[in-house]
Amino acid sequence: MKFFVDTANLEQIREAQDLGILDGVTTNPSLMAKEGITGEVNVLAHYKAICELVDGDISAEVIGTDFEGMIKEGQALAEIHENIVVKVPMTKDGVTAIRWVTDHDIRTNCTLIFSAGQAILAAKAGATYLSPFIGRIDDMNWDGIELIAQIAEIYTIQGYQTEILAASIRTPLHIVRAAEAGADVVTCPLSSILGLLKHPLTDIGLAQFLADHKKANS
Ligand code: G3P
């Protein structure tokens, strides 16, 4: 399973990269706005800076909502770097745009996925990645992980090549459960990735080892 970090914050991207386990980065318009990145020139420059930091797939989202706008933006984003994956929302125009850019050798990440039906359409359109938002499904008292498992089963039965990218991850346990459910990729806040490191018995065990070593060597 690949690990992407879900942020536009360069410091956090660098920290995830330094951990040595990072395979890519995802962003969205909310995450770009959170970092104060505004205006087309700055947005494109920021994506370029991310591509220069991480040698992996970098999802960059279109803002346009109509077919023409999405393919124009998608082409401009794809020109930044070969690792750019154009993120397109699951709408009627979005599906048509995914088909079009895929036919023009541009890779895509179909975002805002909340149902298996949407996942089937995105795969048929040729999306490279599919982003079910598991945390937001959990927010609605539904089980986001169940959707990952359902999509994984369908994709296996049908032989679809689209990779399942579990998004809207909120906790380390989401990462573990997404892995169990068959996600190909998780995109997570840095805090959830770092949360995987933690176990009190590891801390207690290490303290004991160091204490025993100190006693034996003093
Ligand atoms: O990858 C999608 C993600 O950024 C959305 O996360 O926590 O806003 O639902 P969240």
py3Dmol code that shows the C-alpha trace and the ligand (Angstrom):
import py3Dmol

protein = """\
ATOM      1  CA  MET A   1       0.000   0.000   0.000  1.00  0.00           C
ATOM      2  CA  LYS A   2       1.310   3.442  -0.969  1.00  0.00           C
ATOM      3  CA  PHE A   3       1.442   6.329   1.526  1.00  0.00           C
ATOM      4  CA  PHE A   4       0.571   9.842   0.382  1.00  0.00           C
ATOM      5  CA  VAL A   5       0.493  12.866   2.680  1.00  0.00           C
ATOM      6  CA  ASP A   6      -2.665  14.976   2.397  1.00  0.00           C
ATOM      7  CA  THR A   7      -1.499  18.571   2.764  1.00  0.00           C
ATOM      8  CA  ALA A   8      -0.188  21.584   0.871  1.00  0.00           C
ATOM      9  CA  ASN A   9       2.118  22.513   3.779  1.00  0.00           C
ATOM     10  CA  LEU A  10       5.703  22.247   2.529  1.00  0.00           C
ATOM     11  CA  GLU A  11       7.148  21.743   6.015  1.00  0.00           C
ATOM     12  CA  GLN A  12       4.842  18.793   6.695  1.00  0.00           C
ATOM     13  CA  ILE A  13       5.531  17.346   3.250  1.00  0.00           C
ATOM     14  CA  ARG A  14       9.271  17.602   3.972  1.00  0.00           C
ATOM     15  CA  GLU A  15       8.826  15.894   7.372  1.00  0.00           C
ATOM     16  CA  ALA A  16       6.828  13.032   5.792  1.00  0.00           C
ATOM     17  CA  GLN A  17       9.453  12.742   3.047  1.00  0.00           C
ATOM     18  CA  ASP A  18      12.291  12.575   5.622  1.00  0.00           C
ATOM     19  CA  LEU A  19      10.542   9.621   7.281  1.00  0.00           C
ATOM     20  CA  GLY A  20      11.443   7.625   4.173  1.00  0.00           C
ATOM     21  CA  ILE A  21       8.028   6.078   3.533  1.00  0.00           C
ATOM     22  CA  LEU A  22       6.362   8.707   1.336  1.00  0.00           C
ATOM     23  CA  ASP A  23       5.031   7.796  -2.123  1.00  0.00           C
ATOM     24  CA  GLY A  24       3.193  10.992  -3.038  1.00  0.00           C
ATOM     25  CA  VAL A  25       1.117  14.014  -2.033  1.00  0.00           C
ATOM     26  CA  THR A  26      -2.539  14.989  -2.405  1.00  0.00           C
ATOM     27  CA  THR A  27      -3.969  18.470  -2.066  1.00  0.00           C
ATOM     28  CA  ASN A  28      -7.352  20.047  -2.582  1.00  0.00           C
ATOM     29  CA  PRO A  29      -8.595  23.642  -2.873  1.00  0.00           C
ATOM     30  CA  SER A  30      -9.320  23.787   0.889  1.00  0.00           C
ATOM     31  CA  LEU A  31      -5.780  22.630   1.755  1.00  0.00           C
ATOM     32  CA  MET A  32      -4.255  25.168  -0.685  1.00  0.00           C
ATOM     33  CA  ALA A  33      -6.412  27.952   0.802  1.00  0.00           C
ATOM     34  CA  LYS A  34      -5.328  26.906   4.321  1.00  0.00           C
ATOM     35  CA  GLU A  35      -1.718  27.607   3.313  1.00  0.00           C
ATOM     36  CA  GLY A  36      -2.740  30.995   1.833  1.00  0.00           C
ATOM     37  CA  ILE A  37      -1.871  29.923  -1.731  1.00  0.00           C
ATOM     38  CA  THR A  38      -4.061  32.030  -4.024  1.00  0.00           C
ATOM     39  CA  GLY A  39      -4.017  33.082  -7.677  1.00  0.00           C
ATOM     40  CA  GLU A  40      -3.203  30.865 -10.649  1.00  0.00           C
ATOM     41  CA  VAL A  41       0.500  31.764 -10.823  1.00  0.00           C
ATOM     42  CA  ASN A  42       1.090  31.035  -7.107  1.00  0.00           C
ATOM     43  CA  VAL A  43      -0.922  27.820  -7.233  1.00  0.00           C
ATOM     44  CA  LEU A  44       1.074  26.471 -10.192  1.00  0.00           C
ATOM     45  CA  ALA A  45       4.347  27.532  -8.522  1.00  0.00           C
ATOM     46  CA  HIS A  46       3.329  25.781  -5.299  1.00  0.00           C
ATOM     47  CA  TYR A  47       2.592  22.521  -7.127  1.00  0.00           C
ATOM     48  CA  LYS A  48       6.011  22.837  -8.821  1.00  0.00           C
ATOM     49  CA  ALA A  49       7.662  23.254  -5.390  1.00  0.00           C
ATOM     50  CA  ILE A  50       5.881  20.108  -4.123  1.00  0.00           C
ATOM     51  CA  CYS A  51       7.018  18.165  -7.210  1.00  0.00           C
ATOM     52  CA  GLU A  52      10.590  19.268  -6.540  1.00  0.00           C
ATOM     53  CA  LEU A  53      10.360  18.014  -2.929  1.00  0.00           C
ATOM     54  CA  VAL A  54       8.771  14.602  -3.518  1.00  0.00           C
ATOM     55  CA  ASP A  55       9.542  12.095  -6.254  1.00  0.00           C
ATOM     56  CA  GLY A  56       6.057  10.576  -6.436  1.00  0.00           C
ATOM     57  CA  ASP A  57       2.558  11.249  -7.667  1.00  0.00           C
ATOM     58  CA  ILE A  58       1.260  14.722  -6.768  1.00  0.00           C
ATOM     59  CA  SER A  59      -2.507  15.280  -7.042  1.00  0.00           C
ATOM     60  CA  ALA A  60      -3.467  18.802  -8.146  1.00  0.00           C
ATOM     61  CA  GLU A  61      -7.184  19.620  -8.228  1.00  0.00           C
ATOM     62  CA  VAL A  62      -9.071  21.524 -10.913  1.00  0.00           C
ATOM     63  CA  ILE A  63     -11.335  24.387  -9.845  1.00  0.00           C
ATOM     64  CA  GLY A  64     -13.477  24.534 -12.984  1.00  0.00           C
ATOM     65  CA  THR A  65     -16.731  22.603 -12.930  1.00  0.00           C
ATOM     66  CA  ASP A  66     -17.563  22.451 -16.649  1.00  0.00           C
ATOM     67  CA  PHE A  67     -15.914  20.054 -19.124  1.00  0.00           C
ATOM     68  CA  GLU A  68     -14.017  22.730 -21.098  1.00  0.00           C
ATOM     69  CA  GLY A  69     -12.703  24.417 -17.967  1.00  0.00           C
ATOM     70  CA  MET A  70     -11.605  21.122 -16.413  1.00  0.00           C
ATOM     71  CA  ILE A  71      -9.672  19.884 -19.447  1.00  0.00           C
ATOM     72  CA  LYS A  72      -7.996  23.295 -19.929  1.00  0.00           C
ATOM     73  CA  GLU A  73      -6.915  23.378 -16.276  1.00  0.00           C
ATOM     74  CA  GLY A  74      -5.968  19.715 -16.359  1.00  0.00           C
ATOM     75  CA  GLN A  75      -3.641  20.310 -19.300  1.00  0.00           C
ATOM     76  CA  ALA A  76      -2.029  23.327 -17.575  1.00  0.00           C
ATOM     77  CA  LEU A  77      -1.523  21.335 -14.359  1.00  0.00           C
ATOM     78  CA  ALA A  78      -0.112  18.323 -16.207  1.00  0.00           C
ATOM     79  CA  GLU A  79       2.444  20.576 -17.906  1.00  0.00           C
ATOM     80  CA  ILE A  80       3.999  21.514 -14.524  1.00  0.00           C
ATOM     81  CA  HIS A  81       5.665  18.124 -14.020  1.00  0.00           C
ATOM     82  CA  GLU A  82       5.352  14.532 -15.206  1.00  0.00           C
ATOM     83  CA  ASN A  83       4.355  13.434 -11.665  1.00  0.00           C
ATOM     84  CA  ILE A  84       1.235  15.614 -11.581  1.00  0.00           C
ATOM     85  CA  VAL A  85      -2.044  13.680 -11.335  1.00  0.00           C
ATOM     86  CA  VAL A  86      -5.060  15.839 -12.171  1.00  0.00           C
ATOM     87  CA  LYS A  87      -7.737  15.641  -9.500  1.00  0.00           C
ATOM     88  CA  VAL A  88     -11.264  15.864 -10.911  1.00  0.00           C
ATOM     89  CA  PRO A  89     -14.549  15.802  -8.956  1.00  0.00           C
ATOM     90  CA  MET A  90     -17.144  13.047  -9.471  1.00  0.00           C
ATOM     91  CA  THR A  91     -19.695  14.936 -11.581  1.00  0.00           C
ATOM     92  CA  LYS A  92     -21.122  14.341 -15.071  1.00  0.00           C
ATOM     93  CA  ASP A  93     -18.667  16.817 -16.615  1.00  0.00           C
ATOM     94  CA  GLY A  94     -15.939  15.412 -14.378  1.00  0.00           C
ATOM     95  CA  VAL A  95     -16.412  11.889 -15.728  1.00  0.00           C
ATOM     96  CA  THR A  96     -16.331  13.176 -19.326  1.00  0.00           C
ATOM     97  CA  ALA A  97     -13.211  15.212 -18.522  1.00  0.00           C
ATOM     98  CA  ILE A  98     -11.501  12.154 -16.983  1.00  0.00           C
ATOM     99  CA  ARG A  99     -12.191  10.184 -20.178  1.00  0.00           C
ATOM    100  CA  TRP A 100     -10.842  13.034 -22.335  1.00  0.00           C
ATOM    101  CA  VAL A 101      -7.639  13.707 -20.404  1.00  0.00           C
ATOM    102  CA  THR A 102      -6.989   9.971 -19.986  1.00  0.00           C
ATOM    103  CA  ASP A 103      -7.203   9.620 -23.771  1.00  0.00           C
ATOM    104  CA  HIS A 104      -4.597  12.414 -23.936  1.00  0.00           C
ATOM    105  CA  ASP A 105      -2.183  10.567 -21.588  1.00  0.00           C
ATOM    106  CA  ILE A 106      -2.881  12.653 -18.492  1.00  0.00           C
ATOM    107  CA  ARG A 107      -3.348  10.706 -15.244  1.00  0.00           C
ATOM    108  CA  THR A 108      -6.292  11.503 -12.970  1.00  0.00           C
ATOM    109  CA  ASN A 109      -7.551  11.169  -9.424  1.00  0.00           C
ATOM    110  CA  CYS A 110     -11.367  11.115  -9.263  1.00  0.00           C
ATOM    111  CA  THR A 111     -12.294  12.792  -5.989  1.00  0.00           C
ATOM    112  CA  LEU A 112     -15.325  13.178  -3.703  1.00  0.00           C
ATOM    113  CA  ILE A 113     -16.337   9.511  -3.954  1.00  0.00           C
ATOM    114  CA  PHE A 114     -19.078   8.359  -1.581  1.00  0.00           C
ATOM    115  CA  SER A 115     -20.621   5.316  -3.302  1.00  0.00           C
ATOM    116  CA  ALA A 116     -19.738   2.139  -5.188  1.00  0.00           C
ATOM    117  CA  GLY A 117     -21.718   3.362  -8.205  1.00  0.00           C
ATOM    118  CA  GLN A 118     -19.501   6.431  -8.454  1.00  0.00           C
ATOM    119  CA  ALA A 119     -16.441   4.168  -8.149  1.00  0.00           C
ATOM    120  CA  ILE A 120     -17.618   2.048 -11.107  1.00  0.00           C
ATOM    121  CA  LEU A 121     -18.164   5.125 -13.298  1.00  0.00           C
ATOM    122  CA  ALA A 122     -14.744   6.569 -12.455  1.00  0.00           C
ATOM    123  CA  ALA A 123     -13.038   3.265 -13.306  1.00  0.00           C
ATOM    124  CA  LYS A 124     -14.947   3.014 -16.597  1.00  0.00           C
ATOM    125  CA  ALA A 125     -13.816   6.566 -17.449  1.00  0.00           C
ATOM    126  CA  GLY A 126     -10.206   5.477 -16.931  1.00  0.00           C
ATOM    127  CA  ALA A 127      -9.310   7.254 -13.679  1.00  0.00           C
ATOM    128  CA  THR A 128      -5.827   6.394 -12.416  1.00  0.00           C
ATOM    129  CA  TYR A 129      -6.862   6.858  -8.779  1.00  0.00           C
ATOM    130  CA  LEU A 130     -10.215   6.924  -7.009  1.00  0.00           C
ATOM    131  CA  SER A 131     -10.637   8.866  -3.749  1.00  0.00           C
ATOM    132  CA  PRO A 132     -13.405   7.628  -1.410  1.00  0.00           C
ATOM    133  CA  PHE A 133     -13.639  10.037   1.565  1.00  0.00           C
ATOM    134  CA  ILE A 134     -13.869   7.631   4.471  1.00  0.00           C
ATOM    135  CA  GLY A 135     -13.790  10.162   7.331  1.00  0.00           C
ATOM    136  CA  ARG A 136     -16.672  12.159   5.857  1.00  0.00           C
ATOM    137  CA  ILE A 137     -18.722   8.947   5.483  1.00  0.00           C
ATOM    138  CA  ASP A 138     -18.022   8.115   9.135  1.00  0.00           C
ATOM    139  CA  ASP A 139     -19.220  11.661   9.983  1.00  0.00           C
ATOM    140  CA  MET A 140     -22.633  10.635   8.570  1.00  0.00           C
ATOM    141  CA  ASN A 141     -22.796   7.584  10.902  1.00  0.00           C
ATOM    142  CA  TRP A 142     -21.983   5.284   7.983  1.00  0.00           C
ATOM    143  CA  ASP A 143     -18.853   3.099   7.692  1.00  0.00           C
ATOM    144  CA  GLY A 144     -16.279   4.551   5.297  1.00  0.00           C
ATOM    145  CA  ILE A 145     -14.109   1.438   5.525  1.00  0.00           C
ATOM    146  CA  GLU A 146     -17.015  -0.731   4.347  1.00  0.00           C
ATOM    147  CA  LEU A 147     -17.106   1.332   1.162  1.00  0.00           C
ATOM    148  CA  ILE A 148     -13.375   0.730   0.583  1.00  0.00           C
ATOM    149  CA  ALA A 149     -13.938  -3.034   0.982  1.00  0.00           C
ATOM    150  CA  GLN A 150     -16.947  -2.985  -1.371  1.00  0.00           C
ATOM    151  CA  ILE A 151     -15.054  -1.063  -4.060  1.00  0.00           C
ATOM    152  CA  ALA A 152     -12.002  -3.338  -3.680  1.00  0.00           C
ATOM    153  CA  GLU A 153     -14.224  -6.382  -4.236  1.00  0.00           C
ATOM    154  CA  ILE A 154     -15.910  -4.870  -7.292  1.00  0.00           C
ATOM    155  CA  TYR A 155     -12.599  -3.760  -8.834  1.00  0.00           C
ATOM    156  CA  THR A 156     -11.134  -7.248  -8.340  1.00  0.00           C
ATOM    157  CA  ILE A 157     -14.188  -8.995  -9.848  1.00  0.00           C
ATOM    158  CA  GLN A 158     -14.300  -6.602 -12.803  1.00  0.00           C
ATOM    159  CA  GLY A 159     -10.534  -6.350 -13.310  1.00  0.00           C
ATOM    160  CA  TYR A 160     -10.555  -2.527 -13.116  1.00  0.00           C
ATOM    161  CA  GLN A 161      -7.055  -1.026 -12.983  1.00  0.00           C
ATOM    162  CA  THR A 162      -8.021   2.178 -11.101  1.00  0.00           C
ATOM    163  CA  GLU A 163      -6.178   2.363  -7.754  1.00  0.00           C
ATOM    164  CA  ILE A 164      -8.252   2.881  -4.603  1.00  0.00           C
ATOM    165  CA  LEU A 165      -6.871   5.869  -2.712  1.00  0.00           C
ATOM    166  CA  ALA A 166      -8.499   6.024   0.726  1.00  0.00           C
ATOM    167  CA  ALA A 167      -8.901   9.736   1.525  1.00  0.00           C
ATOM    168  CA  SER A 168     -10.305  11.830   4.360  1.00  0.00           C
ATOM    169  CA  ILE A 169      -8.261   9.728   6.757  1.00  0.00           C
ATOM    170  CA  ARG A 170      -8.524  11.089  10.279  1.00  0.00           C
ATOM    171  CA  THR A 171      -6.784   8.541  12.530  1.00  0.00           C
ATOM    172  CA  PRO A 172      -3.983   5.943  12.497  1.00  0.00           C
ATOM    173  CA  LEU A 173      -6.676   3.249  12.847  1.00  0.00           C
ATOM    174  CA  HIS A 174      -8.249   4.462   9.574  1.00  0.00           C
ATOM    175  CA  ILE A 175      -4.899   3.674   7.891  1.00  0.00           C
ATOM    176  CA  VAL A 176      -4.758   0.153   9.338  1.00  0.00           C
ATOM    177  CA  ARG A 177      -8.389  -0.584   8.459  1.00  0.00           C
ATOM    178  CA  ALA A 178      -8.001   0.837   4.934  1.00  0.00           C
ATOM    179  CA  ALA A 179      -5.025  -1.517   4.438  1.00  0.00           C
ATOM    180  CA  GLU A 180      -7.153  -4.480   5.643  1.00  0.00           C
ATOM    181  CA  ALA A 181     -10.025  -3.454   3.360  1.00  0.00           C
ATOM    182  CA  GLY A 182      -7.841  -3.486   0.243  1.00  0.00           C
ATOM    183  CA  ALA A 183      -6.911   0.172  -0.354  1.00  0.00           C
ATOM    184  CA  ASP A 184      -4.010   0.591  -2.781  1.00  0.00           C
ATOM    185  CA  VAL A 185      -3.097   3.972  -1.313  1.00  0.00           C
ATOM    186  CA  VAL A 186      -3.875   5.992   1.805  1.00  0.00           C
ATOM    187  CA  THR A 187      -3.606   9.748   1.854  1.00  0.00           C
ATOM    188  CA  CYS A 188      -3.312  11.041   5.386  1.00  0.00           C
ATOM    189  CA  PRO A 189      -2.506  14.044   7.503  1.00  0.00           C
ATOM    190  CA  LEU A 190       1.065  13.815   8.820  1.00  0.00           C
ATOM    191  CA  SER A 191      -0.356  13.392  12.360  1.00  0.00           C
ATOM    192  CA  SER A 192      -2.102  10.118  11.382  1.00  0.00           C
ATOM    193  CA  ILE A 193       1.081   8.748   9.794  1.00  0.00           C
ATOM    194  CA  LEU A 194       3.134   9.644  12.886  1.00  0.00           C
ATOM    195  CA  GLY A 195       0.384   8.158  15.078  1.00  0.00           C
ATOM    196  CA  LEU A 196       1.221   4.718  13.631  1.00  0.00           C
ATOM    197  CA  LEU A 197       4.565   4.884  15.451  1.00  0.00           C
ATOM    198  CA  LYS A 198       3.021   5.044  18.895  1.00  0.00           C
ATOM    199  CA  HIS A 199       2.598   2.226  21.389  1.00  0.00           C
ATOM    200  CA  PRO A 200       3.124   2.583  25.159  1.00  0.00           C
ATOM    201  CA  LEU A 201       4.725  -0.881  25.373  1.00  0.00           C
ATOM    202  CA  THR A 202       7.356   0.246  22.836  1.00  0.00           C
ATOM    203  CA  ASP A 203       8.197   3.250  25.049  1.00  0.00           C
ATOM    204  CA  ILE A 204       8.244   1.129  28.229  1.00  0.00           C
ATOM    205  CA  GLY A 205      10.302  -1.597  26.548  1.00  0.00           C
ATOM    206  CA  LEU A 206      12.862   0.861  25.164  1.00  0.00           C
ATOM    207  CA  ALA A 207      13.227   2.614  28.546  1.00  0.00           C
ATOM    208  CA  GLN A 208      13.825  -0.788  30.178  1.00  0.00           C
ATOM    209  CA  PHE A 209      16.429  -1.832  27.567  1.00  0.00           C
ATOM    210  CA  LEU A 210      18.318   1.454  28.006  1.00  0.00           C
ATOM    211  CA  ALA A 211      18.148   1.238  31.821  1.00  0.00           C
ATOM    212  CA  ASP A 212      19.463  -2.352  31.801  1.00  0.00           C
ATOM    213  CA  HIS A 213      22.250  -1.389  29.390  1.00  0.00           C
ATOM    214  CA  LYS A 214      23.228   1.584  31.581  1.00  0.00           C
ATOM    215  CA  LYS A 215      23.283  -0.564  34.759  1.00  0.00           C
ATOM    216  CA  ALA A 216      25.402  -3.276  33.088  1.00  0.00           C
ATOM    217  CA  ASN A 217      27.854  -0.740  31.671  1.00  0.00           C
ATOM    218  CA  SER A 218      28.341   1.544  34.653  1.00  0.00           C
TER     219      SER A 218
END
"""
ligand_1 = """\
10
G3P
O -8.141 13.809 0.861
C -9.352 14.430 1.123
C -9.255 15.132 2.415
O -8.391 16.237 2.307
C -10.531 15.506 3.036
O -10.314 15.317 4.387
O -10.744 15.571 6.757
O -11.521 17.334 5.131
O -12.644 15.128 5.217
P -11.370 15.872 5.423
"""
view = py3Dmol.view(width=600, height=400)
view.addModel(protein, "pdb")
view.setStyle({"model": 0}, {"cartoon": {"style": "trace"}})
view.addModel(ligand_1, "xyz")
view.setStyle({"model": 1}, {"stick": {}})
view.zoomTo()
view.show()
